[in-house]
Amino acid sequence: QDGGAEGKSRHHVGATCSMGFSSVIPPAWRGATVGDAIAGATVAATSLPQYIAYAELAGLSGLRGVQTAWPPLVAFAFVTCSPSLSVGVTAITAIMASAALNGQDYRERYGEEAWASLLGAFSVLVAAASCLLAASGATRLVAYIPSAVTAGWKLGFAITVVASQAAAALFAGGATAVKSRCDLPPGVSAGAAAVYRLCWMVMHPQHWDAPTVALSALALFIILRGRPGLQKLARIASC
């Protein structure tokens, strides 16, 4: 009888501990499986290069992208109601923030620390404004934006992306090499300067770095045409 009572007591304590531990786990996590954990680890691993690349798009070092990305993502995991929602940075916000604040010139003049502080304050301001707009229902105005405006915005953004990445794709020295060779006309700055340098790069292929161009072309080919081959390799590996 003593043994039975002791077993029941241990079972009660174990059940209490289990209930206490499960109450700490977010509801979205309680039905998770090993497959979910593997999927989460895979997404985290593939997101790491994105954090590095997007930080560099914004004019910061890749290390800052990793340092600033994980704290909000970990905190979000404990408050979200969706087990499959993927949250992260985007190239659009990184490039637009840098363009809006003239980040490249600001960093060269005041240094990366000052640029990181300004960009951080700008991000907080944008987040606060976004919350206010969402609370006021202003997001419904998006439905009334003319299609011509949307098409123009997409075209402008595409040109901005190409202009921001062309130097690194064509020159071993990146933007620094282009600036040393391409002198801007008086009064040209910000977005106009980026487009002017893009036109200069296109018109002066003799200055391109052959290994850099070859690597960029290979990466572009894999992105645009490499999906069927990757799918075949995945099927072969699964056999």
Backbone torsions as a table, in degrees:
resi	resn	phi	psi	omega
1	GLN	NA	-40.2	178.5
2	ASP	-62.8	-40.3	178.6
3	GLY	-63.1	-40.9	179.2
4	GLY	-65.7	-40.2	178.8
5	ALA	-64.8	-39.7	179.9
6	GLU	-66.8	-38.7	178.3
7	GLY	-64.1	-42.6	178.2
8	LYS	-63.0	-39.0	179.4
9	SER	-63.7	-43.2	178.6
10	ARG	-64.6	-39.7	178.6
11	HIS	-63.0	-40.4	-179.7
12	HIS	-65.5	-42.9	178.8
13	VAL	-64.4	-42.5	178.9
14	GLY	-63.0	-42.1	179.3
15	ALA	-65.1	-39.3	178.9
16	THR	-64.1	-43.8	178.5
17	CYS	-63.2	-40.7	179.9
18	SER	-64.1	-42.2	178.4
19	MET	-65.6	-38.9	178.6
20	GLY	-65.2	-39.7	179.5
21	PHE	-69.7	-39.6	-179.2
22	SER	-68.2	-27.1	178.4
23	SER	-69.7	-23.2	178.2
24	VAL	-79.5	-30.9	-178.4
25	ILE	-70.5	130.9	177.1
26	PRO	-57.4	145.1	-178.7
27	PRO	-55.0	-34.6	-178.3
28	ALA	-68.4	-17.9	-177.5
29	TRP	-90.7	-19.2	-168.4
30	ARG	-67.4	-26.1	178.9
31	GLY	-98.5	13.0	-176.8
32	ALA	-71.0	148.9	178.6
33	THR	-116.8	178.0	176.8
34	VAL	-62.9	-36.7	177.5
35	GLY	-61.4	-38.2	177.3
36	ASP	-64.5	-40.4	179.0
37	ALA	-64.4	-41.2	178.3
38	ILE	-65.1	-41.3	178.7
39	ALA	-63.0	-42.4	178.5
40	GLY	-63.4	-42.1	178.7
41	ALA	-65.1	-36.9	178.7
42	THR	-65.7	-44.4	178.7
43	VAL	-63.4	-40.8	178.9
44	ALA	-62.5	-41.7	-179.2
45	ALA	-67.5	-40.7	-180.0
46	THR	-75.0	-20.6	178.8
47	SER	-79.1	-21.4	-177.0
48	LEU	-57.3	-48.1	177.1
49	PRO	-62.2	-29.7	178.8
50	GLN	-66.2	-43.4	179.4
51	TYR	-60.6	-39.1	179.6
52	ILE	-68.3	-46.3	-176.8
53	ALA	-67.1	-42.9	-177.5
54	TYR	-69.1	-32.7	174.7
55	ALA	-63.3	-41.2	178.6
56	GLU	-68.8	-32.3	174.7
57	LEU	-62.6	-34.3	179.9
58	ALA	-83.6	0.2	178.4
59	GLY	90.3	17.5	179.2
60	LEU	-113.5	166.1	176.0
61	SER	-72.6	153.2	-179.9
62	GLY	-60.9	-31.6	179.4
63	LEU	-62.2	-36.9	178.2
64	ARG	-65.0	-32.8	177.6
65	GLY	-63.3	-40.6	178.3
66	VAL	-70.0	-41.9	-177.1
67	GLN	-64.8	-37.3	-176.1
68	THR	-90.8	-12.7	-175.4
69	ALA	-84.1	-40.7	-169.3
70	TRP	-73.7	-35.2	-178.2
71	PRO	-60.0	-48.3	178.9
72	PRO	-67.0	-32.0	179.7
73	LEU	-68.9	-40.9	177.3
74	VAL	-65.3	-42.9	179.0
75	ALA	-63.7	-38.7	-179.4
76	PHE	-64.8	-31.4	-178.6
77	ALA	-62.9	-26.9	-177.3
78	PHE	-88.9	-9.0	-178.0
79	VAL	-119.0	-10.6	-177.5
80	THR	-75.8	154.5	176.1
81	CYS	-102.0	-1.7	-178.0
82	SER	-112.8	123.3	179.1
83	PRO	-78.9	-9.7	-174.6
84	SER	-120.1	7.6	-179.4
85	LEU	-76.0	125.9	-180.0
86	SER	-102.4	122.2	-176.7
87	VAL	-121.1	136.5	178.2
88	GLY	-173.2	-177.2	-179.4
89	VAL	-80.8	166.2	178.3
90	THR	-132.9	156.7	178.2
91	ALA	-66.9	-31.0	-177.7
92	ILE	-62.0	-51.1	-177.8
93	THR	-65.8	-36.8	-179.4
94	ALA	-64.6	-47.2	-177.4
95	ILE	-71.4	-41.3	-179.0
96	MET	-66.0	-37.1	178.3
97	ALA	-64.7	-44.2	179.2
98	SER	-65.1	-40.0	-179.8
99	ALA	-69.6	-40.1	-178.0
100	ALA	-65.5	-34.2	-177.6
101	LEU	-100.3	5.0	-177.6
102	ASN	53.3	52.9	-169.5
103	GLY	-62.4	-36.4	-176.5
104	GLN	-64.6	-45.5	179.0
105	ASP	-69.6	-37.2	179.8
106	TYR	-64.4	-41.1	-179.9
107	ARG	-66.5	-41.6	179.6
108	GLU	-65.3	-31.1	-177.3
109	ARG	-83.9	-40.7	-172.7
110	TYR	-113.7	-9.6	179.2
111	GLY	98.4	165.2	-175.8
112	GLU	-70.1	-34.6	-179.2
113	GLU	-61.9	-45.8	179.0
114	ALA	-65.6	-38.7	178.6
115	TRP	-66.3	-39.2	178.5
116	ALA	-64.5	-38.9	178.4
117	SER	-66.3	-44.0	178.8
118	LEU	-64.1	-42.6	-179.6
119	LEU	-66.3	-37.8	176.7
120	GLY	-63.8	-43.8	177.8
121	ALA	-64.4	-38.8	178.1
122	PHE	-64.2	-39.4	179.3
123	SER	-63.9	-42.2	177.9
124	VAL	-64.3	-41.4	178.8
125	LEU	-62.6	-43.3	178.7
126	VAL	-64.3	-39.8	179.1
127	ALA	-63.9	-43.0	178.9
128	ALA	-64.1	-42.6	178.7
129	ALA	-65.3	-37.4	178.6
130	SER	-64.2	-41.2	178.3
131	CYS	-63.8	-41.6	179.2
132	LEU	-65.3	-41.6	179.0
133	LEU	-65.5	-40.0	179.0
134	ALA	-66.8	-40.4	-179.7
135	ALA	-67.4	-31.0	-178.8
136	SER	-86.4	-3.7	179.4
137	GLY	79.9	16.3	-177.9
138	ALA	-68.9	-16.8	-179.5
139	THR	-64.2	-20.8	179.0
140	ARG	-69.0	-16.6	179.4
141	LEU	-69.6	-16.9	-179.7
142	VAL	-60.2	-32.9	-178.6
143	ALA	-65.3	-18.2	-177.1
144	TYR	-98.9	2.9	178.3
145	ILE	-72.3	127.7	-179.9
146	PRO	-61.2	147.7	-179.2
147	SER	-62.8	-32.0	179.1
148	ALA	-64.4	-37.7	177.9
149	VAL	-67.0	-42.1	178.6
150	THR	-62.9	-43.6	178.8
151	ALA	-64.3	-40.3	178.2
152	GLY	-65.7	-38.0	177.9
153	TRP	-64.8	-42.1	179.5
154	LYS	-63.3	-42.0	179.2
155	LEU	-64.7	-44.4	178.7
156	GLY	-62.4	-40.0	178.4
157	PHE	-67.1	-39.0	178.9
158	ALA	-61.7	-43.0	178.5
159	ILE	-64.8	-38.5	179.2
160	THR	-63.7	-42.1	179.2
161	VAL	-63.6	-46.1	-179.8
162	VAL	-63.0	-42.9	-179.3
163	ALA	-64.0	-35.7	-178.1
164	SER	-76.0	-23.6	-175.8
165	GLN	-107.0	-11.8	-174.6
166	ALA	-63.7	-39.4	-178.2
167	ALA	-61.4	-44.4	179.8
168	ALA	-70.5	-25.1	-178.8
169	ALA	-84.2	-18.4	-174.2
170	LEU	-116.6	-22.3	-174.6
171	PHE	-124.7	138.1	179.4
172	ALA	-65.3	-32.6	179.8
173	GLY	-87.4	-0.3	177.8
174	GLY	65.1	-144.5	-176.4
175	ALA	-64.0	-30.4	179.6
176	THR	-63.3	-41.8	179.1
177	ALA	-65.7	-38.4	-179.9
178	VAL	-67.6	-42.8	-179.2
179	LYS	-63.6	-34.8	-179.5
180	SER	-71.2	-20.4	-177.0
181	ARG	-106.7	-26.7	-175.9
182	CYS	-108.2	111.7	178.1
183	ASP	-91.1	129.6	-179.1
184	LEU	-80.2	143.1	174.0
185	PRO	-66.2	156.7	178.3
186	PRO	-58.6	136.8	177.0
187	GLY	86.7	-4.2	179.4
188	VAL	-94.3	124.4	-178.8
189	SER	-154.0	175.4	175.8
190	ALA	53.5	-128.5	-175.1
191	GLY	-64.5	-36.0	178.7
192	ALA	-64.5	-35.1	178.3
193	ALA	-65.6	-40.0	179.2
194	ALA	-64.1	-42.2	179.1
195	VAL	-68.7	-38.1	178.3
196	TYR	-62.5	-45.0	178.8
197	ARG	-66.0	-35.0	176.8
198	LEU	-61.5	-45.2	178.1
199	CYS	-62.7	-38.8	178.8
200	TRP	-63.6	-41.6	179.8
201	MET	-64.1	-41.4	180.0
202	VAL	-65.4	-34.5	-175.9
203	MET	-87.0	-4.0	-178.9
204	HIS	-129.4	64.0	-179.7
205	PRO	-66.8	-16.8	179.9
206	GLN	-67.3	-17.2	179.1
207	HIS	-92.9	-4.1	-178.0
208	TRP	-67.0	152.4	176.3
209	ASP	-95.9	118.5	-172.6
210	ALA	-59.5	-49.5	179.0
211	PRO	-60.8	-38.0	179.3
212	THR	-66.2	-42.6	179.1
213	VAL	-65.1	-39.9	179.8
214	ALA	-64.1	-43.0	178.7
215	LEU	-65.6	-39.9	178.6
216	SER	-64.9	-40.5	178.8
217	ALA	-65.4	-39.4	178.1
218	LEU	-64.3	-43.8	178.8
219	ALA	-63.3	-41.0	179.1
220	LEU	-65.8	-39.4	178.7
221	PHE	-64.3	-41.8	179.8
222	ILE	-63.7	-40.1	-178.6
223	ILE	-67.5	-42.6	-174.5
224	LEU	-85.0	-36.1	-172.4
225	ARG	-122.3	-0.8	-173.3
226	GLY	-87.3	-5.0	-176.3
227	ARG	-62.5	-46.3	178.7
228	PRO	-58.7	-41.9	179.9
229	GLY	-65.3	-39.3	178.2
230	LEU	-66.3	-35.5	178.2
231	GLN	-66.3	-39.6	177.6
232	LYS	-64.8	-42.0	178.3
233	LEU	-63.7	-37.1	178.7
234	ALA	-65.7	-39.6	178.1
235	ARG	-67.0	-40.1	178.6
236	ILE	-64.6	-41.0	-178.7
237	ALA	-68.8	-28.7	-178.8
238	SER	-80.0	-14.6	-178.4
239	CYS	-76.8	NA	NA
